[in-house]
Amino acid sequence: MPPAEALPNAPEFTVTELSSALKRTVEDQFGHVRVRGEITGFRGPHSSGHCYFALKDESAKIEAVIWKGVHGRMRFKPQEGLEVIATGKLTTYPNSSKYQIVIEALEPAGIGALMALMEERKRKLGAEGLFDPARKQLLPWLPEVIGVVTSPTGAVIRDILHRLEDRFPRRVLVWPVKVQGEGSAEQVAAAIRGFNDLPQAGPIPRPDVLIVARGGGSLEDLWSFNEEIVVRAAAESMIPLISAVGHETDVTLIDFAADKRAPTPTAAAEMAVPVRSELMQEVASLARRVGVCWQRSQESRRNELRAAARALPGAGDLLAIPRQRLDSAAAGLPRALKTNTHVHFRQFAAASAKLTLRVLHAQIAQSRHRLVASSERLSLSSRGQLHRRRERFEVLDARFKASRQAYAQAKRQAIGRERDRTERLAERARRALLTQLQRLSARVGQNEKLLTALSYRSVLARGFALVRDEAGHPLHHAASIGPGAALSIEFADGKVAATAGADRPLPPAAPSSPKPAREAKPSAPKRTPDPADQGSLF
């Protein structure tokens, strides 16, 4: 027997119901799984923020998806060709009838994968120039404030403080961060940028040098310092930065971006400050050398002064010639004064001889003549200017009158044209109004005829009647009228009240208990319809 005939009572599923049942089965059976495979088909997050790719091995492949919120919280981001261990749950995608894994956590599969990822990231950041030696800054010789980015509870900060105390005590600012686990890379990058954002003269001093430190560990433990966000923050730091992550054999990407790499956190403290005792010894040695040099210099200058004093002549020899010049000048001074007085007297006599009354009168007359000539020229100039202004005013007045008349004429013509245009428009409006009224009247007449043709009263005029119940509703079937029901019958010339009788055939019905017959109400005595004229109502 065929399978279709063998299961006549099998339930029917819609496609949606069957897909939902499969989805629930797969999710219940594989609620939480860990899958190891190689990432393939990954092209970065979708425009929606979700990531779609596949995991494959030698003989199989499974689709995978990482939702936007999970991808943002992931410490380890997926990359093409990387072997990973994915943790999530299996589900189905009903639109294409395929199953997929929704990844909730992602980690590299072994040290080899991490090293490959680290090398790939190193090549990428190196191509951007973040590891260029020309970008590196020189460390300050003796910083006033040292900023340390590390865990506040580990042994690293105690080693750094102890080493600084032994070598050269300085002020230390600690920015506590996580140095391992989820969110540690973001905290380290935020600490580096936070130190750089401190103002120079703010309440919290800005460090002169930064130390990013962490103790030793495995590659997975140190992976936070290989994250791209930490490397970029170290490369962008304007404060000289020392990387002291792990032991001397541990290498992270922040070591290449930092300005200086220290093999251990203790070595970073030694790089940051010099030894105070050695500095004091060197300062004392330099002070002794300065004292000896000063003494030698003073002795040399004293000898040079003595030699110069012996070579100089005596004071009498130096002043003999100037004293002789002074005596000669003093002897010739009275004669020079008399000569000078005589010269000035002659100049004064010559000038006074020129100042006579005749010369003054001549100068006054000449000045008066120039004044009269100037007044006449001013008067002539004023009259000429006034005449020219009057002529120009008359010309402008004539031009203004002509322009005003032309403007008034143009306005009258424009008003006439507008009046004609207004009259034409009024005539057109009147004709349009009459035409519209005629059209509306014709439409009203047509609608009236159509209403009359469609009205039920025209049907009543042809001999029909309209039967309504007591509520005024039209009745269409005789079966809907009970015996003794009050009716209203409308004819073409008026309405008549009536009562339904019981002497009419009833439709067959199921047997039931007999009911007492209702007495028919007497019809209204006002008017009795003639059966010969009207016919049976039912």
Secondary structure, DSSP 4 states (H G I P E B T S, - for coil): --HHHH-TTPPP--HHHHHHHHHHHHHHHTSSEEEEEEEES--S--TTS-EEEEEE-SS-EEEEEE-HHHHHH-SS---TT-EEEEEEEEEEETTTTEEEEEEEEEEESSHHHHHHHHHHHHHHHHHTTTT-GGG--PPPSS-SEEEEEE-TTSHHHHHHHHHHHHH---EEEEEE---SSTTHHHHHHHHHHHHHHS-TTSSSPPPSEEEEEE----TTTTGGGGSHHHHHHHHH-SS-EEEEES-TT---HHHHHSSEE-SSHHHHHHHHS--HHHHHHHHHHHHHHHHHHHHHHHHHHHHHHHHHHHHSPPHHHHHHHHHHHHHHHHHHHHHHHHHHHHHHHHHHHHHHHH--HHHHHHHHHHHHHHHHHHHHHHHHHHHHHHHHHHHHHHHHHHHHHHHHHHHHHHHHHHHHHHHHHHHHHHHHHHHHHHHHHHHHHHHHHHHHHHHHHHSHHHHHHTT--EEE-TTS-B---GGG--TT-EEEEE-SS-EEEEE--S-SPPPP-------PPPPPPPPPSS----HHHH----
